[in-house]
């Protein structure tokens, strides 16, 4: 299973995403690389990335208020785009 997960690549599908996307990522996470973040930025037309100051990907548990505030702000800016 890990081979499948590690070899998966959705880069060609990213341009098909037409709705705004919010990414909440750790500043120094060990799962997602800067190259992968760049692929998301380049591949998704309306991609907003917010880094939180942690090495761990469980940002929603470590920074619940910051994540909530970011999500509310993001939704309020995009609630009319459907």
N, C-alpha and C positions, 0 to 999 in steps of 0.2 A: 504494500500500500504506500509506503514512504517513497518508493521509486516513482510511482504514478504521480503522487503529489509534487515531488521535486522536479519532475519532467514536464508538468503541465505548463502551457503557455497560452494565454488568452490575448496576447498583444494584437493579433489581427482582428479580434472582435471588439476591442475598445472603441474604435471610431463609431460603432453602431449605437453606443450609449448616447442618447440625445437629451437626457434630463440631467440637471445639476447633481453632482456627487460630492459628498463631504467625506474626507478621510481624516480620521483622528489617529495619529501615529506617535509612537515614542520618538524622542530625539535620537536616541542611540539604540534602537531595537536591534536584536540579533536575528530576527526572522525576515524582515523586509529590508532590502538594501537600498542605497541611494539610487542605484540604477533602476530598480523596480519602481521606486517613487517617480523617477524621471519618466519612465514608460507610461505611468498613469497620467502624469501631467501632460505629456505630449499626445497621448492616445485618446483622452477623454476631453472633449471640448470645454466643458464646464466643470472642471475638477478643482476643488478647494482643499488644500492640505493644511492641517494644523498640527504642529508638533507639540507634544507635551514633554516636560523635563523628566524623563525616566528612561531606563533601559528595558522596561518590561512592556509587553504588548497589551496587558490588561488595563489600559488607560481608563476605561470606564469605571473600574473599581478603585483605582488609585486617585483619580481626579474627577469624581462624579459631578461636582459643581461646574468645573471648567467645561466638561463634555456637554452637560446640560445647557449651559449658557451658549456654547458654540452651536449646538443643534437648534436651539430656539432662534438664535440670530440667523442661522442659515435658512431655516424654514420660513422665517418672516420675510427674507429677501427673495425667496423663490416660490411663495405659495400661489402665485398666479401663473406660473409656467407649467403648462400641461400639454 
